[in-house]
Amino acid sequence: MTIARKPLWRWDPFWYILVFLLLVVANLFQAAQLTVAFGIAVGVLIAVACVVVGALIMSLVRGPGNPDSSGNLSALDGLELIDAAQTDTAQIDAAQIDAAQTDAPNTAVAHTSKRQSAIDAAGAFGGEDLRAILVPGATAWFGRRLRVSVQLVADGRIFHAGFLPPELDGHWNELLLPLRRRNAYLRVPARIHGRSRPYTVSLDLGGASPAVNIANAQQASS
């Protein structure tokens, strides 16, 4: 399956890099005394700078989105949550976690090593057995690859625990992005493993696809 990536114009660093490159080009034209080319470069630079400033002002006026551009949730209000049922084999030892299947009853969450504080806090508020919301179209750091973010929910609080394994991104983005367009998100059983750091997190995806299919059928019939 083709790896989906965020378009360049929606990639956060793109416009800043473009402004920097235009500054370099304009300085080169000025040093070479290419008056016409310098004027064109300055005009383009001003236009791009206006776009960047306008986008920054709009983001400040509107405030951060929910989810934001990286796929992090800040609140549950206004979200349609679709609950996936827990499978019979969900409670197994962490050593048996299977991250290779798209609907594995126990799927390991990737990049948990970078989010130990958030996982620790989620466990403190909600215990080991929690629920996690899957947010498609997310990005890691300043990456362009579209990932599926895992947001643990404990006592009404939201904690970013990591992402689905990279090999599952294509399947679950394709399945979940149509839901996100109507502000609907899949909520699945989750479990924190370990009594001290480093913690790991697993998800029960065994009932995820049926839950999405039912939600889509209900939406189509309404």
Secondary structure, 3 states (H helix, E strand, C coil): CCCCECCHHHCCCHHHHHHHHHHHHHHHHHHCCCHHHHHHHHHHHHHHHHHHHHHHHHHHHHCCCCCCCCCCCCCCCCCEEEECECCCCCCCCHHHCCCCCCCCCCEECECHHHHHHHHHHHHHHHCCEEEEEEEEEECCCCCCECEEEEEEEECCEEEEEEECCHHHHHHHHHHHHHHHCCCEEEEEEEEEECCCCCCEEEECCCEHHHHHHHHHHHHHHC
